[in-house]
């Protein structure tokens, strides 16, 4: 789980390769505002996107709890800047409901794969594949 604003978001652990402290991000020109740039992680150039901006949320200054969650999808590694990483939590399949069909982002994309029920709370489960399939993200890695 990761926290953005006041909500917890779930990322399928099978995609997560690292959770690292925020580090120097090299800006890449002519990218969408949510693509903050690239980092060098153990010799690999990885594009980094700010999920707050990607989701159209209010921008928040990074602090000592801000982390980069690195995911790998189809041989492409991407870092997600999130407010903080929280616990690893298993949500049984029977506790996951389909994402609402009306829920889309301002960019007309639906990044929600489902809603997980944990006790009395609901966790928003992200579709990592849809988050990283943007051409701009691949272009950022290639530009660097």
C-alpha positions in Angstrom: 0.0 0.0 0.0 1.0 3.6 -0.5 -0.6 6.8 0.7 -1.4 9.7 -1.5 -3.2 12.6 0.2 -5.6 11.0 2.6 -6.1 7.7 0.7 -4.4 4.4 0.6 -3.7 2.9 -2.8 -2.8 -0.7 -3.5 -0.3 -1.8 -6.0 0.0 -5.5 -6.8 3.2 -6.6 -5.1 4.2 -8.7 -8.1 5.0 -5.5 -10.0 7.0 -3.8 -7.2 10.8 -4.2 -7.4 11.9 -1.4 -5.0 10.8 1.2 -2.6 13.5 3.9 -2.3 14.0 7.2 -0.7 13.4 10.2 -2.9 16.6 11.0 -4.8 17.9 13.5 -7.3 15.6 13.4 -10.4 17.0 14.6 -13.7 14.4 16.6 -15.6 13.7 15.6 -19.2 12.5 18.4 -21.4 9.1 18.4 -23.2 7.4 15.9 -21.0 4.0 16.0 -19.4 3.9 17.7 -16.0 3.4 14.4 -14.1 6.7 13.0 -15.6 9.2 14.5 -13.2 12.2 13.1 -15.0 14.5 10.1 -14.6 16.7 8.6 -11.9 19.7 6.3 -12.1 18.9 3.2 -10.0 21.9 0.8 -10.0 22.9 1.7 -13.5 19.4 1.6 -15.0 17.6 4.8 -16.1 14.1 4.9 -14.8 11.4 7.4 -15.6 9.6 8.8 -12.5 6.1 10.1 -12.4 4.3 11.9 -9.5 1.1 10.1 -8.9 -0.5 13.2 -7.2 -0.1 15.1 -10.4 -1.0 12.1 -12.6 -4.3 11.9 -10.6 -5.0 15.7 -10.8 -4.5 16.2 -7.1 -3.1 19.2 -5.4 0.7 19.4 -5.6 2.5 18.8 -2.2 6.1 19.6 -1.4 8.2 16.5 -1.0 9.3 15.6 2.5 11.3 13.0 4.4 8.4 10.5 4.1 8.1 10.8 0.3 9.3 7.7 -1.5 9.6 6.3 -5.0 7.9 3.0 -5.5 9.6 1.3 -8.5 7.5 -1.1 -10.5 8.3 -3.3 -13.5 5.7 -3.9 -16.3 6.6 -5.6 -19.5 10.4 -5.0 -19.1 9.8 -1.3 -18.4 10.7 0.0 -14.9 8.9 3.1 -13.7 9.1 5.0 -10.4 5.9 6.4 -8.8 6.4 9.3 -6.3 4.0 8.8 -3.4 3.5 10.6 -0.1 4.6 7.5 1.8 4.8 3.7 1.6 2.6 1.9 4.1 2.2 -1.8 4.9 2.1 -4.8 2.6 -1.4 -6.1 2.9 -3.0 -9.1 1.4 -6.5 -8.6 0.2 -8.3 -11.9 -0.7 -9.9 -11.9 -4.1 -13.3 -12.3 -2.6 -12.8 -9.0 -0.9 -12.1 -7.1 -4.2 -14.9 -5.5 -6.2 -14.7 -4.2 -9.7 -13.8 -0.6 -10.3 -16.8 1.7 -10.8 -17.4 2.3 -14.5 -17.9 6.0 -14.1 -14.5 6.6 -12.4 -12.0 8.1 -14.9 -9.3 10.6 -14.6 -9.4 14.1 -16.1 -7.3 12.6 -18.9 -10.2 10.2 -19.6 -8.2 7.1 -18.4 -9.3 4.7 -15.6 -6.3 3.7 -13.5 -8.4 1.8 -10.9 -8.4 -2.0 -11.2 -10.7 -2.6 -8.2 -11.7 -1.7 -4.7 -10.4 -3.9 -1.9 -12.4 -4.2 1.3 -10.2 -4.4 4.4 -12.3 -4.4 7.6 -14.5 -1.3 7.4 -12.1 0.5 5.0 -12.0 0.5 1.2 -8.6 0.5 -0.5 -8.2 1.8 -4.1 -6.3 -0.8 -6.2 -4.3 0.7 -9.0 -4.0 -0.8 -12.5 -0.2 -0.5 -12.9 -0.2 -1.5 -16.5 -2.5 1.5 -17.4 -0.4 3.8 -15.4 2.8 3.0 -17.3 1.5 2.4 -20.8 1.8 6.1 -21.6 4.1 6.9 -24.5 5.6 9.9 -22.6 6.9 7.6 -19.9 8.8 5.4 -22.4 10.1 8.6 -24.2 11.5 10.0 -20.9 13.7 6.9 -20.5 14.8 6.9 -24.1 15.6 10.7 -24.0 17.9 10.3 -21.1 
